[in-house]
Amino acid sequence: MGSTEQRQGAVRETPDQYGAFPHLTPEQLQELAAHGERRRTTEGEVLYREGEPFREFLAILSGTVEILQDYGGPEERTVAVHRAGRFLGELGLLEGEAAFDTAVVREAGEILAVPVERQRALVDRDSVLGDLILRAYLGRRYLLIGLGAGFRILGSCYSPDTLRLREFAARNRLPHRWVDLEKDKEAEALLRRFSIRPEETPVVFWKGERVLRNPSNAELARLIGLPAPSPESGRCDVLVVGAGPAGLAAAVYGASDGLTTVTVDAVATGGQAGTSSRIENYLGFPSGISGGDLIERAVLQAHKFGARLMVPAQVDGLTPQDDEYVVTFADGSPVRAGAVVLASGVWYRRLEVPGIDHLEGISVYYAATVHEASLCQADPVAVVGGGNSAGQAALFLANHASTVHLLVRGGDLNADMSRYLVDQVEGHPKIEVLLHTEVRGVVGKEKLESLTVEDNASGERRELRAAALFVFIGARPHTEWLRGVLALDEKGFVLTGADAQAAADATRWDSLGRGPLLLETTLPGVFAAGDVRSGSVKRVASAAGEGAMAIRLVHEHREKAGNLVRTAGPEGPRPVAGQSVSWR
């Protein structure tokens, strides 16, 4: 927006959209004033800048502030305009990320500046103010995602590394835009400008000057301020492996109980729940809630109580040592933990169909979020699966696609899908349910054009036009790194409780005078919660409940004589409580 006419129009305050741009009451401003300072502003002053960390929570007392994307760049545009009573910032302020936009003073006035840490403490104490700010920041984050703000991923749609970076950004709900090298005419000029060779792609650009050539997920995390781990030697009371609903619940309850709690995840907070477009049967949300919203609230709640969340952090080793455990990361760095909660969840199973591999990430997906849906506007799509995930995906995609073919291998939609979802799916005019149907082949070289499907009752085959395929056919657990360490069932899920006791080495438990607790594995002090646990109910609510229960059992374990894996002498176990680990 560079013209005078555009700038004059920009000073009009942006209307509040879905609670994203609320006004603070005089009482709330007065309460904030007790924790900050009033400061005069000048026209053209930059209050915070894209790519730099937030240091203050800013409320406008007078004057006008414009929020800009790509400030000073060729694609500069207005995100919002705020006047007196509004506050600035977005979700990155609460989560320690860098800013994804820039705030510029358009009309001089006065602001109230509160240091971020003081503001976080105040929000924790004032639930009304906290909910107001959280709703606004969530709304602003999704507005930025919709605008394609933030960093750019420049890469080919056929590149596995492009898919990896796009998935990492989408799963972490990071504002970004993907530029397809195969379709964008200006991409080649951009590569020449920065002397980037084709083999160095994909490339991440931010602020027109910061360039990462085929970065790892950890490098991208550091670029935008995600707390990617660089663990130093230290320990924590509880290490939680996995940041889905079970892991985040364990983080919240562990930290709120005063335990030094660290939660790590290899990809993103949220797990499979974070990719769900709508969760309608979660207690307390009668109108439903998106997986992203639910996870963001849980992440902020964990931060509130002092839990440390690290993404991405790949765990690949668990070793008993003295009366604790040493957990090692893929980069070789270790951390000691008094107790461990395994909540690493599951991977969706891949569809075994000839020729499908080269279409994965291009037009074959294993999640249905706004990013995938935006690529199949007004086209027919197919969803494979008969469970709740497939039903939720079909309903979400029906808002974008012309037709959704729901392909179910069995003969009864009620067999694995909740009744409320069955009613909605069967009643939706854009959803066609095909029972006894399996995918036998895919057609399309650069992208999916159609599917070969078979009626498994009659053996009849036919072609089904589809521009995208979404697969939800079950899952396998993240437990390869645990084989030989603790007992797993035949499918790789972690045995706990009575099942663990049957498989455990009895001598390991003799001096405790007990067997494994309800969620305890064959290693004392190591617990499993959520989808990774053998026999668990694969529901968001039950996973969160198990995460909370695991912390209660950690306390019970700590009251006993120790982990019984110590290598020290007979003087007894060392106290579990101790110094907290340094992670930054």
C-alpha positions in Angstrom: 0.0 0.0 0.0 2.1 2.9 -1.3 -0.2 5.5 -2.6 -1.4 8.6 -0.7 -5.0 7.6 -1.1 -4.3 4.1 0.2 -2.5 5.6 3.2 -5.3 7.9 4.0 -7.7 5.0 3.9 -5.4 3.0 6.1 -5.9 5.3 9.1 -9.5 4.1 9.6 -9.5 1.6 12.4 -9.9 -2.0 11.3 -13.3 -3.5 12.5 -13.1 -6.2 15.1 -13.2 -9.6 13.4 -14.2 -12.6 15.5 -12.7 -11.1 18.7 -9.3 -10.5 17.0 -9.2 -6.8 17.6 -11.0 -6.0 20.9 -10.7 -2.8 23.0 -9.5 -2.9 26.6 -11.7 -1.3 29.2 -10.5 1.7 31.2 -10.2 -0.6 34.3 -8.0 -3.1 32.4 -5.8 -0.3 31.1 -5.5 1.0 34.7 -4.5 -2.4 35.9 -1.9 -2.8 33.2 -0.5 0.7 33.9 0.5 -0.4 37.4 2.9 -2.9 35.8 4.3 -0.8 32.9 5.1 2.8 31.8 3.5 5.4 29.6 5.5 6.4 26.6 5.0 9.1 23.9 5.2 8.0 20.3 6.2 9.8 17.1 4.9 9.4 13.6 6.8 6.8 11.6 8.2 5.1 14.8 8.6 1.3 14.6 7.3 -0.2 17.8 8.3 -3.8 16.9 9.7 -5.3 13.7 9.0 -8.5 11.8 11.6 -11.2 12.6 12.6 -9.7 16.0 11.4 -11.0 19.4 8.6 -9.3 21.3 10.0 -7.5 24.4 6.9 -5.6 25.5 3.1 -5.8 25.5 1.9 -2.6 24.1 -1.5 -0.9 24.6 -2.5 2.2 22.7 -3.6 5.2 24.9 -3.9 7.7 22.0 -2.8 7.9 18.3 -2.9 5.3 15.6 -0.7 2.3 14.9 -0.6 0.3 11.6 0.3 -3.3 11.4 2.2 -4.2 8.2 3.4 -7.3 6.5 6.7 -7.1 4.6 7.3 -3.5 5.9 9.5 -1.6 3.5 9.5 -4.4 1.0 7.9 -4.8 -2.5 4.9 -6.8 -1.1 4.1 -4.4 1.8 0.5 -4.5 2.9 -1.7 -3.5 5.8 -2.8 -6.2 8.2 -4.7 -4.0 10.6 -5.0 -0.5 12.0 -5.5 0.2 15.7 -6.5 3.2 17.7 -6.9 4.0 21.4 -7.9 1.2 23.7 -6.5 -1.6 21.5 -3.4 -3.6 22.2 -0.7 -4.9 19.8 1.1 -8.2 19.2 -0.1 -11.7 18.4 0.4 -15.3 19.6 4.2 -15.2 19.2 4.3 -12.7 22.1 2.9 -15.4 24.5 4.9 -18.3 23.1 8.3 -16.6 22.7 8.4 -16.5 18.9 9.6 -13.7 16.8 7.1 -11.2 15.4 5.5 -12.0 12.0 4.5 -8.4 11.3 5.7 -4.9 12.0 3.9 -2.1 14.0 4.4 1.4 12.8 3.0 4.6 14.4 0.9 6.5 11.8 -0.5 9.2 14.2 1.6 10.2 17.2 0.2 9.6 20.6 0.9 7.6 23.7 1.3 3.9 24.5 1.4 1.8 27.6 4.4 -0.6 27.6 4.5 -3.6 29.9 7.5 -6.0 29.9 6.4 -9.3 28.4 7.2 -11.3 31.6 5.1 -9.0 33.8 2.3 -9.1 31.3 2.3 -12.9 31.3 2.2 -12.9 35.1 -0.7 -10.4 35.1 -2.7 -12.4 32.5 -2.2 -15.6 34.6 -3.8 -13.8 37.6 -6.6 -12.1 35.7 -8.7 -14.8 33.8 -11.0 -12.2 32.1 -8.1 -10.2 30.7 -6.2 -13.4 29.9 -9.1 -14.9 27.9 -9.6 -11.6 26.0 -5.9 -11.5 25.0 -5.8 -15.2 24.2 -8.8 -15.0 21.9 -7.5 -12.0 20.2 -4.0 -13.5 19.6 -5.5 -16.8 18.3 -7.6 -14.8 15.9 -4.7 -12.7 14.7 -2.5 -15.8 14.2 -5.1 -17.4 11.9 -5.5 -14.1 10.1 -1.8 -14.0 9.4 -1.8 -17.6 8.2 -4.7 -16.8 5.8 -2.8 -13.8 4.5 0.3 -15.8 3.8 2.4 -13.6 6.1 5.6 -14.7 7.6 8.4 -16.5 5.9 8.4 -18.0 2.3 9.2 -21.5 1.4 10.5 -21.6 -2.2 10.7 -25.2 -3.5 9.4 -27.7 -5.9 6.1 -29.5 -5.2 8.0 -32.7 -6.1 10.7 -32.2 -3.5 10.5 -34.3 -0.3 12.3 -31.6 1.6 9.8 -29.0 0.5 7.0 -31.2 1.8 8.9 -31.6 5.1 9.3 -27.9 5.6 5.7 -27.2 4.6 4.4 -29.9 7.0 6.6 -28.5 9.9 5.2 -25.0 9.3 1.6 -26.1 9.0 1.8 -28.5 12.1 3.3 -25.7 14.2 0.7 -23.2 12.9 3.4 -20.8 11.6 2.4 -18.0 9.2 4.1 -18.7 5.9 3.7 -18.9 2.1 4.8 -21.6 -0.3 6.1 -20.6 -3.7 6.1 -23.6 -6.1 9.2 -23.6 -8.3 7.2 -25.5 -10.9 4.5 -22.9 -11.3 5.6 -19.5 -10.1 7.1 -17.5 -13.0 9.0 -15.1 -10.6 10.7 -17.9 -8.7 13.6 -18.4 -11.1 14.4 -14.7 -10.9 14.5 -14.9 -7.1 16.9 -17.8 -7.2 19.2 -15.9 -9.6 19.1 -12.8 -7.4 20.4 -14.8 -4.4 22.7 -17.1 -6.5 20.9 -20.2 -5.4 21.5 -23.4 -7.3 18.6 -25.7 -8.0 20.2 -28.4 -5.8 20.2 -26.0 -2.8 16.4 -25.8 -2.8 14.0 -25.7 -1.0 14.9 -22.2 0.4 13.4 -20.3 3.2 13.2 -16.5 2.8 12.3 -14.1 5.6 12.2 -10.3 5.5 13.7 -10.3 2.0 17.3 -10.8 3.4 17.5 -13.8 5.6 18.0 -17.0 3.5 18.2 -20.6 4.6 19.2 -23.2 2.0 17.4 -26.5 2.5 17.3 -26.0 6.3 16.6 -28.7 8.8 13.4 -28.3 10.9 15.6 -27.2 13.8 17.2 -24.5 11.7 13.8 -23.2 10.7 12.7 -23.3 14.3 15.6 -21.1 15.4 14.9 -18.7 12.6 11.4 -17.8 13.9 12.2 -18.2 17.6 10.7 -21.6 18.4 12.4 -23.0 21.5 14.4 -25.7 19.6 16.5 -27.5 22.2 20.2 -27.1 22.9 20.2 -29.1 26.1 23.1 -28.6 28.5 24.0 -31.1 31.1 21.3 -31.1 33.7 18.2 -32.8 34.9 14.5 -32.4 35.3 11.9 -34.1 37.5 9.8 -35.3 34.6 10.6 -35.5 30.9 7.5 -35.9 28.6 8.2 -37.4 25.2 5.5 -36.1 22.8 3.4 -33.0 22.8 0.0 -34.2 21.7 -3.0 -34.0 24.1 -1.5 -36.6 26.5 1.9 -34.9 26.6 0.5 -31.4 27.0 -1.8 -32.6 29.8 1.2 -34.2 31.5 3.1 -30.9 31.1 0.3 -28.8 32.6 -0.3 -31.1 35.6 3.4 -31.8 36.2 4.4 -28.1 36.1 1.4 -27.0 38.1 2.3 -29.6 40.8 5.8 -28.0 41.1 7.8 -30.6 39.2 10.4 -29.3 36.8 8.8 -30.5 33.6 10.2 -30.6 30.1 8.1 -31.7 27.1 9.7 -32.5 23.8 8.3 -33.4 20.3 10.0 -34.3 17.1 7.7 -32.3 14.9 5.2 -30.1 16.5 2.9 -29.5 19.5 -0.5 -31.0 19.0 0.1 -34.5 17.6 -2.6 -35.8 15.3 -5.2 -33.8 17.3 -3.5 -30.6 16.1 -4.4 -31.5 12.5 -8.1 -32.0 13.2 -10.3 -29.4 11.6 -13.1 -29.8 14.2 -13.5 -31.7 17.5 -17.1 -31.7 18.5 -17.2 -34.3 21.3 -14.6 -32.7 23.6 -16.0 -31.9 27.0 -16.7 -28.2 27.6 -16.9 -27.1 23.9 -20.5 -27.7 22.9 -20.1 -25.9 19.6 -16.8 -27.7 18.8 -13.2 -26.5 18.7 -10.5 -26.9 16.0 -7.5 -29.0 17.0 -5.3 -26.0 16.5 -7.2 -23.8 18.9 -7.3 -26.6 21.5 -3.6 -27.2 21.3 -2.7 -23.5 21.4 -4.7 -23.1 24.6 -2.9 -26.2 26.1 0.5 -24.8 25.1 -0.2 -21.5 26.7 -1.5 -23.2 29.8 1.7 -25.3 30.1 3.8 -22.2 29.7 1.7 -20.5 32.4 2.8 -23.1 35.0 6.4 -23.0 33.9 6.7 -26.2 31.8 9.4 -26.1 29.1 8.2 -27.1 25.6 10.9 -28.0 23.0 10.2 -28.4 19.3 11.7 -30.0 17.2 13.5 -32.5 19.5 13.9 -36.1 18.4 14.5 -38.5 21.3 16.2 -41.8 20.3 17.5 -43.3 23.6 16.4 -44.1 27.1 18.9 -45.6 29.5 18.6 -46.4 33.2 21.4 -44.8 35.3 21.6 -44.8 39.0 18.1 -44.0 40.3 17.1 -41.9 37.2 17.1 -42.2 33.4 19.3 -40.6 30.8 17.3 -39.6 27.7 19.4 -38.9 24.6 18.4 -36.8 21.6 19.2 -37.5 17.9 22.1 -34.9 18.1 23.7 -36.9 20.9 22.9 -34.5 23.7 21.6 -36.1 27.0 19.4 -35.0 29.9 18.7 -36.8 33.1 15.1 -37.3 34.3 13.7 -38.6 37.6 10.7 -39.9 35.7 9.6 -40.2 32.1 6.2 -40.0 30.5 6.0 -41.6 27.0 3.2 -39.7 25.0 4.7 -39.9 21.5 1.4 -40.8 19.8 1.1 -42.5 16.5 1.8 -42.0 12.7 -1.0 -42.4 10.2 -0.5 -45.5 8.1 0.4 -45.0 4.5 -1.9 -46.4 1.8 -0.1 -49.2 -0.1 -1.1 -48.5 -3.7 1.2 -48.7 -6.8 2.4 -45.3 -7.9 1.1 -43.4 -4.9 4.6 -42.5 -3.4 5.4 -39.7 -5.8 2.0 -38.0 -5.2 2.4 -37.9 -1.4 2.5 -34.3 -0.3 1.5 -33.1 -3.8 -2.1 -34.4 -3.9 -2.1 -37.3 -1.5 -2.3 -36.2 2.2 -2.5 -37.8 5.7 -4.0 -34.7 7.3 -6.8 -32.3 6.4 -6.0 -28.7 7.5 -6.6 -25.3 5.9 -3.3 -25.7 4.0 -4.3 -28.9 2.2 -7.9 -27.7 1.7 -6.7 -24.5 0.0 -5.0 -26.6 -2.7 -8.2 -28.3 -3.9 -10.7 -25.5 -4.1 -13.9 -26.5 -6.1 -12.4 -29.8 -7.2 -13.7 -33.3 -6.2 -11.6 -35.1 -3.6 -11.6 -38.5 -1.9 -11.2 -39.5 1.7 -10.2 -43.0 2.7 -11.2 -44.3 6.1 -14.2 -45.2 8.2 -13.3 -43.7 11.6 -13.8 -40.3 13.3 -10.7 -38.8 11.7 -12.0 -39.6 8.2 -15.5 -38.3 9.1 -14.2 -35.0 10.4 -12.0 -34.6 7.4 -14.8 -35.2 5.0 -17.0 -32.6 6.7 -14.2 -30.1 6.7 -13.3 -30.7 3.0 -16.9 -30.4 2.0 -16.6 -26.7 2.7 -13.9 -26.4 0.0 -14.3 -29.2 -2.6 -17.1 -29.6 -5.1 -17.6 -33.3 -4.0 -16.1 -35.5 -1.3 -16.1 -39.2 -1.9 -15.8 -41.0 1.4 -14.3 -44.5 0.7 -15.0 -47.0 3.4 -13.6 -50.6 3.2 -16.3 -52.0 5.5 -20.1 -52.2 5.0 -21.3 -50.1 7.9 -20.3 -46.5 8.6 -21.4 -46.9 12.2 -18.8 -49.6 12.9 -16.0 -47.2 13.7 -17.5 -43.7 13.5 -19.3 -41.8 16.2 -23.1 -41.6 15.7 -23.1 -37.8 15.7 -20.5 -37.8 12.8 -22.4 -40.5 10.9 -25.5 -38.3 10.9 -23.7 -35.3 9.7 -21.8 -37.2 7.0 -24.8 -39.0 5.6 -26.8 -35.8 5.6 -24.3 -33.6 3.8 -25.2 -32.9 0.2 -21.6 -32.7 -0.9 -20.4 -36.0 0.6 -20.9 -39.3 -1.2 -20.3 -42.4 1.0 -19.0 -45.5 -0.9 -19.1 -48.6 1.3 -17.1 -51.8 0.5 -14.7 -49.6 -1.5 -10.9 -49.7 -1.7 -8.4 -47.8 -3.7 -6.5 -50.0 -6.2 -4.6 -47.4 -8.3 -3.9 -43.8 -8.9 -3.8 -41.9 -12.2 -1.7 -38.8 -12.7 2.0 -38.0 -13.2 2.4 -34.5 -11.8 -0.7 -34.5 -9.6 -3.6 -36.8 -8.9 -6.3 -36.9 -11.6 -8.4 -39.9 -10.7 -8.5 -43.1 -8.6 -9.1 -46.7 -9.6 -11.5 -48.0 -6.9 -12.8 -51.5 -6.4 -16.0 -52.8 -4.8 -14.6 -55.5 -2.5 -17.9 -57.3 -2.4 -18.5 -57.6 -6.1 -14.9 -57.1 -7.4 -16.1 -54.4 -9.8 -13.6 -51.7 -10.6 -14.2 -48.1 -11.9 -12.5 -44.8 -12.3 -13.3 -42.0 -9.8 -12.3 -38.4 -10.6 -10.4 -36.8 -7.7 -7.9 -34.0 -7.5 -6.7 -35.0 -4.0 -6.7 -38.0 -1.8 -6.9 -37.9 2.0 -5.9 -41.0 3.9 -7.1 -42.0 7.4 -6.6 -45.8 7.8 -5.3 -46.3 11.2 -1.9 -45.6 12.8 1.3 -47.2 14.1 3.0 -46.1 17.3 6.3 -44.1 17.6 8.1 -46.8 19.5 10.9 -48.0 17.2 13.5 -46.5 19.5 12.0 -48.3 22.5 12.4 -51.9 21.2 14.7 -53.8 23.6 14.3 -51.1 26.2 10.8 -51.9 27.6 8.0 -54.3 26.7 5.8 -53.6 23.7 2.8 -55.5 22.3 2.8 -57.3 19.0 1.8 -54.0 17.2 4.5 -52.0 18.9 2.3 -50.2 21.5 3.7 -49.8 25.0 2.5 -52.3 27.7 1.5 -50.8 31.0 -0.1 -51.9 34.3 -1.1 -55.5 34.6 0.1 -56.3 31.0 3.5 -54.8 31.9 3.7 -56.8 35.1 3.2 -60.0 33.1 6.1 -59.1 30.9 8.4 -57.5 33.5 11.5 -58.9 35.1 10.2 -59.6 38.6 13.6 -59.0 40.3 13.4 -55.4 39.1 10.4 -54.8 41.3 11.1 -56.9 44.3 12.5 -54.2 46.6 9.6 -51.9 45.8 7.1 -54.5 47.0 4.8 -53.7 44.1 4.3 -54.2 40.4 3.8 -51.6 37.8 1.2 -48.9 38.5 -1.7 -48.5 36.1 0.1 -46.5 33.4 3.6 -47.7 34.3 5.7 -49.7 31.9 8.2 -52.5 32.6 10.6 -49.8 33.8 9.8 -48.2 37.2 9.3 -44.5 36.8 8.6 -44.7 33.1 4.9 -44.2 32.2 2.9 -44.3 29.0 -0.1 -42.2 28.2 -2.4 -41.6 25.2 -2.4 -43.3 21.8 1.1 -44.9 22.2 -0.1 -47.0 25.1 -1.4 -50.5 24.4 -5.1 -50.8 25.0 -5.7 -47.0 25.2 -9.0 -45.4 23.9 -8.0 -43.4 20.8 -9.8 -40.2 21.8 -8.5 -36.7 22.6 -10.3 -36.6 25.9 -9.0 -39.9 27.1 -5.5 -39.0 26.0 -5.6 -35.8 28.0 -7.0 -37.7 31.0 -4.2 -40.3 30.8 -1.6 -37.5 30.6 -2.9 -36.0 33.9 -3.2 -39.4 35.5 0.4 -40.2 34.6 1.6 -37.2 36.7 -0.5 -38.5 39.7 1.3 -41.8 39.3 4.7 -40.1 39.1 4.0 -38.7 42.5 3.1 -42.1 43.8 6.2 -43.5 42.4 8.4 -40.8 43.9 7.0 -41.7 47.3 8.4 -45.2 47.0 12.0 -46.2 47.3 13.3 -45.1 43.9 13.4 -46.3 40.4 15.2 -49.5 41.2 17.6 -49.0 38.3 20.4 -47.4 40.3 23.9 -48.6 39.9 25.2 -46.9 43.1 25.8 -48.7 46.3 23.3 -50.0 48.9 22.9 -46.7 50.7 19.5 -46.2 49.0 18.2 -44.0 46.3 19.1 -40.4 45.9 16.4 -37.7 46.2 14.5 -37.2 43.0 14.0 -33.5 43.4 16.9 -31.3 42.5 18.3 -28.6 40.3 16.3 -27.8 37.2 17.7 -28.4 33.8 19.1 -25.4 31.8 17.7 -25.5 28.2 18.8 -22.2 26.8 
